Amino acid sequence: MQASLSATDIACRRGDRLLLRGLSLDLKPGDVLQVSGANGMGKSSLLRILAGLLTPYAGTVQREGGIGLLDENPALDEHLPLGKALGFWRSVDSTPDTLIAHGLEPLMDVPVRYLSTGQRKRAALARLDAQGPQIWLLDEPLNGLDQDAIAGVGALVDAHRRADGICVLASHQPFPLDDIQMLDLAQFQPDFAQ
Amino acid sequence: MSGTFTTLLSRDLRNLLTGAHGAGAALPLLFFLSIAMLYPFAVGPNPTLLAKTGGGVVWIAALLAAILPLDGLIARDLEAGFFDQFKLRDISEEWVMTARLLAHWLSFGPLLILACFPAAALLSLDGETLKLLVLGLIAGTPGLAAVGVMIAALTASLRGGAALAGLLLIPLALPILIFGAGALARSDPATLGFVGAISLLLVAIAPFAAGAAIRASREG
């Protein structure tokens, strides 16, 4: 099945504030789109709308293919060692062990609550990679990562697009990958923004 | 799908029994036994009085003990993003809540039922009362668990939701208490049929109500 992700005329409202309006996008296999914009402009909300976790105020989203989301919530049991916490998702997703491939092996016995922000992010990325959905939605994937890990995320997204996957990433930092589409949310702000 | 259910259930059970998500299984049990132990100190050691009122006290203790695990029953997973990840994997909220309800009941129900035996000794309850008490709790605790899951899901995204959850459980659990303790007062096992019926109804609607609450919290 060919993956695709398209949104038509999306508007997003949070509380009594209209964050975005008139946003459309159409992504095909191999596309990587970076969504940029200042804090509070609706990057995370847009990703949640694309994921189907949030209903858009107006507009429609169409997706073909499985969705994977990486956001600020790693969904790992804080009290468990990393190996066991990821083991739960391994058994939900019926996927093989991926700790070694992502250099997380030394952290396997460390309880998740002692891991740094960057280490949690890498663990969540390892889970996303193993889950293997065709559409990746990454919310601030570079936050808290060191230079090596940032390059690692770049390589991971590159491999994903080579495998005909789609990736939408929200980040305010430059992403270490050439030839990616950019979407600046500032142009979709309503004129009457309060 | 049944493999997923087992995985969900075993994670929920592990978290609820060990107290990783809040009180743990031991706390409601100790709380329950503490009430049974304190009651004779408060009203005096008159065996007739204790035998007459003790059954009702055990029911109140069970109801209050069911409040303790509500803190963190749902809220912690909501905050950590578990429900979002389940949704992206097409695991329905109802399914997740069914597993949570079963795990929640298993983590406090059977222990409270077993604890009726030492509690009956402390309150000098006779065999007939004990029997009605145990049967009543077998019929009633699933209903208490169902009310607990619904309330925990509804209040999960609220600040200070745990305190509110405790307060909300009391009126909703009242019918179970009325019929459960009523069976003791009238020594009538037939009344326990009502307890079972209310429990069944609550268990049947809880996964849907709690699932809807989780979905609503995403839009908040």
Interface residues (C-beta under 8 A of the other chain):
Chain A: R48 A51 G52 L53 L54 T55 G66 I67 G68 L69 D71 N73 P74 A75 L76 D77 E78 H79 L80 F88 W89 S91 V92 D93 S94 Q131 P133
Chain B: G3 T4 T7 L8 R11 N15 T18 A20 E79 A80 G81 F82 D84 Q85 K87 L88 R89 I91 R218 E219
